[in-house]
């Protein structure tokens, strides 16, 4: 693909919902303002800059930017900003949620208003995933992820026994996750032989059964190890040894009785091209105005 990312056309009838106002509030360390921007983006729309083709055409491709090795597709936040940018080619108006869903699966971020003083604001693909899925369903980053240190052998023993009696479960892992906002929780990474809806219901029943042996009030969450975009699953694949492995059941044994040693808080898993995994969620800003496009994909 030459000069950009392929883009699709959507029928748009969505009012602009404060993206520009929220964008002006974003500053280093202002994660509350950044969350507001993500929510406004999900409810609003953007003007995607097309490197070639026209909106709705089969050869339409978004422009692209390379910022410190990460890929971003540039856009502007209004017709006024489009005029101010001086973009000489075509554009496409899309909802923020739709473009977030398209870009994060390619591990591309979205760059808002790269023409303005200061270079605009970049939203990494991890946060576009949150916009696409729903901010209330995915914890806010940056996430601090570590090995769990809670001494709860009864819970792990019951969970392991229940997993053994649940044929769809292949492996189980665990991690302690502290989001930027909200309470920390114990994440259970579940690898399944079958990822269908019925398997998901079976896993929920398994965890609910084992939760009876967990300390009261302990927040629990399951993570699908098959989700290649989930940062907790990526961390677990890199750093967390399964405490249940059906293929090695009896050799793996129960979860260790003592607290595991700490490990680095973020994964360094080599992701698929075009961009490596950012070190964590949060806005990206540039002091200098970027030039786009800077490379082919």
C-alpha positions in Angstrom: 0.0 0.0 0.0 1.6 3.3 -1.0 1.3 6.6 0.8 -1.3 5.9 3.4 -3.8 3.7 5.1 -6.8 2.4 3.2 -10.0 4.1 4.3 -13.7 3.3 4.0 -16.7 5.7 3.8 -19.4 5.9 6.3 -22.8 7.7 6.2 -22.4 10.5 8.8 -25.2 12.2 10.6 -23.5 12.9 13.9 -23.1 16.4 15.5 -19.6 17.5 16.5 -19.6 16.9 20.2 -17.0 19.1 21.7 -13.8 17.6 20.3 -12.2 21.0 19.7 -13.1 22.3 23.2 -11.7 19.1 24.8 -8.6 19.2 22.7 -7.7 22.7 24.0 -7.8 21.4 27.6 -5.2 18.7 27.0 -1.8 19.3 28.5 1.0 17.0 29.8 -0.2 15.3 33.0 -3.8 16.3 32.5 -5.2 12.8 32.2 -8.6 13.9 33.2 -8.7 16.3 30.2 -7.4 13.5 28.0 -10.2 11.2 29.1 -12.7 14.0 28.3 -11.1 14.3 24.8 -11.4 10.5 24.2 -15.1 10.6 25.2 -15.7 13.6 22.9 -13.9 11.8 20.1 -16.1 8.8 20.5 -19.3 10.9 20.3 -18.0 13.3 17.6 -16.5 13.3 14.1 -13.2 14.1 12.4 -12.1 15.2 9.0 -9.6 12.5 7.8 -7.0 13.8 5.3 -6.8 11.6 2.2 -3.4 11.1 0.6 -5.0 9.7 -2.5 -8.5 9.1 -3.9 -11.7 10.7 -2.8 -14.2 9.8 0.0 -16.0 6.6 -0.9 -13.6 5.6 -3.7 -11.9 2.2 -3.7 -8.5 3.7 -3.9 -9.0 6.2 -1.0 -6.0 6.1 1.4 -5.5 8.2 4.5 -2.4 10.3 5.0 0.2 9.0 7.5 2.7 10.4 9.9 5.7 8.7 11.6 6.3 10.1 15.1 9.2 8.6 16.9 8.6 5.3 15.2 4.9 5.2 15.7 2.3 5.4 12.9 -0.5 8.0 13.0 -3.2 9.0 10.5 -3.7 12.8 10.5 -7.0 14.5 10.7 -8.6 17.8 11.6 -11.5 18.5 13.9 -13.7 20.9 11.9 -14.3 22.4 8.5 -12.6 25.6 9.8 -9.5 23.7 10.8 -9.5 21.9 7.4 -9.3 25.3 5.7 -6.6 26.5 8.1 -4.5 23.4 7.5 -4.1 24.2 3.8 -4.6 20.5 2.9 -4.7 20.4 -0.9 -6.2 17.0 -1.4 -9.5 15.4 -0.6 -10.8 14.5 2.9 -13.4 12.2 4.4 -15.7 13.0 7.4 -16.1 10.0 9.7 -17.3 9.4 13.2 -14.6 9.2 15.9 -15.7 5.8 17.0 -15.6 4.4 13.5 -12.1 5.6 12.6 -10.9 4.4 16.1 -12.2 0.9 15.3 -10.5 0.9 12.0 -7.1 2.3 13.0 -6.4 0.4 16.2 -6.7 -3.0 14.5 -3.8 -1.9 12.3 -1.9 -0.5 15.4 -2.2 3.0 14.0 -2.9 6.1 16.1 -4.9 9.2 15.2 -3.3 12.7 15.1 -5.6 15.6 15.7 -4.8 19.0 14.0 -1.1 18.5 13.1 -1.1 21.9 11.5 -1.7 24.0 14.7 0.9 25.6 16.8 2.6 23.0 18.9 1.8 20.3 16.3 -1.5 19.0 17.7 -2.2 15.9 19.8 -1.7 12.2 18.9 -3.9 9.5 20.3 -2.1 6.1 20.4 -3.8 3.0 19.1 -4.3 1.6 22.6 -6.5 4.5 23.4 -8.3 4.3 20.1 -9.2 0.7 21.1 -10.8 2.1 24.3 -12.8 4.6 22.2 -14.0 1.9 19.8 -14.9 -0.6 22.6 -16.2 2.0 25.1 -14.3 3.9 27.8 -16.4 2.3 30.5 -15.5 -1.2 29.4 -11.7 -0.9 29.1 -9.5 0.5 32.0 -7.7 3.8 31.5 -4.0 3.8 30.9 -1.2 4.1 31.5 -1.6 0.7 33.2 0.8 -0.5 35.8 0.9 -4.2 35.5 2.8 -6.6 37.8 2.8 -10.1 39.2 0.1 -10.5 41.9 1.4 -10.5 45.5 -1.9 -11.4 47.3 -1.6 -14.6 49.3 -4.9 -16.3 48.4 -4.0 -20.0 47.9 -7.6 -21.2 48.6 -8.8 -19.1 45.7 -6.2 -20.3 43.2 -6.7 -23.9 44.4 -10.4 -23.8 43.8 -10.0 -22.0 40.5 -7.5 -24.6 39.3 -9.7 -27.4 40.3 -12.7 -25.8 38.5 -10.6 -25.1 35.4 -9.6 -28.8 35.3 -13.3 -29.7 35.2 -13.9 -27.1 32.5 -12.7 -28.7 29.3 -12.7 -25.5 27.2 -10.0 -23.9 29.4 -6.4 -24.5 28.2 -4.3 -22.2 30.5 -4.8 -19.6 33.2 -2.5 -16.7 34.1 -2.8 -13.8 36.6 -1.6 -10.2 36.9 -2.3 -7.3 39.2 -3.4 -4.2 37.2 -3.6 -0.6 38.4 -5.3 1.7 36.0 -4.8 5.5 35.8 -8.3 5.9 37.1 -10.2 3.5 39.3 -9.3 0.7 41.6 -6.7 -2.0 41.0 -7.9 -5.5 40.2 -6.7 -9.0 39.8 -6.8 -10.0 36.1 -7.2 -13.6 35.1 -5.8 -14.4 31.7 -7.9 -17.2 30.1 -6.7 -19.2 27.1 -9.4 -21.3 25.6 -9.7 -24.1 23.0 -12.9 -22.5 21.8 -13.5 -18.7 21.8 -17.2 -18.8 21.0 -20.0 -17.2 23.1 -20.9 -20.4 24.9 -17.3 -20.8 26.0 -17.4 -17.2 27.4 -20.4 -18.1 29.5 -18.7 -21.2 30.8 -15.6 -19.2 31.8 -17.8 -16.6 33.7 -19.5 -19.4 35.6 -16.1 -20.9 36.4 -14.7 -17.7 37.8 -17.9 -16.9 39.8 -17.7 -20.3 41.4 -14.0 -19.8 42.4 -14.7 -16.2 43.6 -16.4 -17.8 46.7 -12.9 -18.5 48.0 -11.5 -15.0 47.2 -11.3 -12.3 49.9 -14.5 -10.2 50.1 -14.4 -7.2 47.8 -11.5 -8.4 45.7 -12.0 -7.0 42.2 -11.7 -9.7 39.6 -11.6 -9.4 35.8 -11.1 -11.9 33.0 -8.8 -11.2 30.0 -9.0 -13.2 26.8 -5.5 -14.3 25.9 -6.6 -14.6 22.3 -7.1 -10.8 22.2 -3.9 -9.6 20.4 -4.7 -6.0 21.2 -5.3 -6.2 24.9 -2.3 -4.7 26.8 -2.9 -6.9 29.8 -3.0 -10.0 27.7 0.2 -8.9 25.9 1.9 -8.4 29.3 0.8 -11.9 30.4 2.1 -13.6 27.3 5.5 -12.0 27.9 5.8 -12.2 31.7 3.2 -14.4 33.4 3.8 -18.2 33.6 0.5 -20.1 33.6 -0.6 -21.3 37.0 -2.9 -23.8 35.3 -1.9 -25.5 32.1 -4.0 -28.4 30.9 -1.2 -29.8 28.8 1.0 -30.0 31.8 -1.5 -30.5 34.6 0.1 -32.1 37.6 3.5 -30.7 36.6 2.5 -27.0 36.9 0.8 -27.4 40.2 -1.2 -24.8 42.1 -0.3 -21.1 42.2 2.9 -20.5 44.2 2.2 -20.0 47.9 4.7 -17.1 48.2 4.5 -13.8 46.4 6.2 -14.0 43.0 9.1 -11.7 42.3 8.3 -8.3 40.7 8.7 -7.9 37.0 8.8 -4.8 34.7 5.4 -3.0 34.7 5.0 -2.9 30.9 5.4 -5.3 28.1 8.2 -5.1 25.5 6.5 -7.5 23.1 7.5 -6.8 19.4 4.1 -5.9 17.8 3.1 -6.2 14.2 4.1 -3.5 11.8 3.7 -0.6 11.0 4.2 0.7 14.6 5.6 -0.8 17.8 3.5 -0.9 20.9 3.6 2.4 22.8 4.9 2.3 26.3 1.5 3.2 27.7 -1.6 5.1 27.0 -1.9 8.9 27.1 -1.7 11.8 24.7 1.3 12.4 22.5 2.3 15.9 21.6 5.0 17.4 19.3 6.7 20.7 19.9 7.4 21.1 16.2 4.8 20.8 13.4 5.1 17.4 11.8 5.2 16.9 8.0 3.0 14.2 6.5 3.1 11.8 4.9 6.6 10.7 5.9 6.7 7.0 4.7 4.8 4.4 2.8 2.9 1.5 4.4 
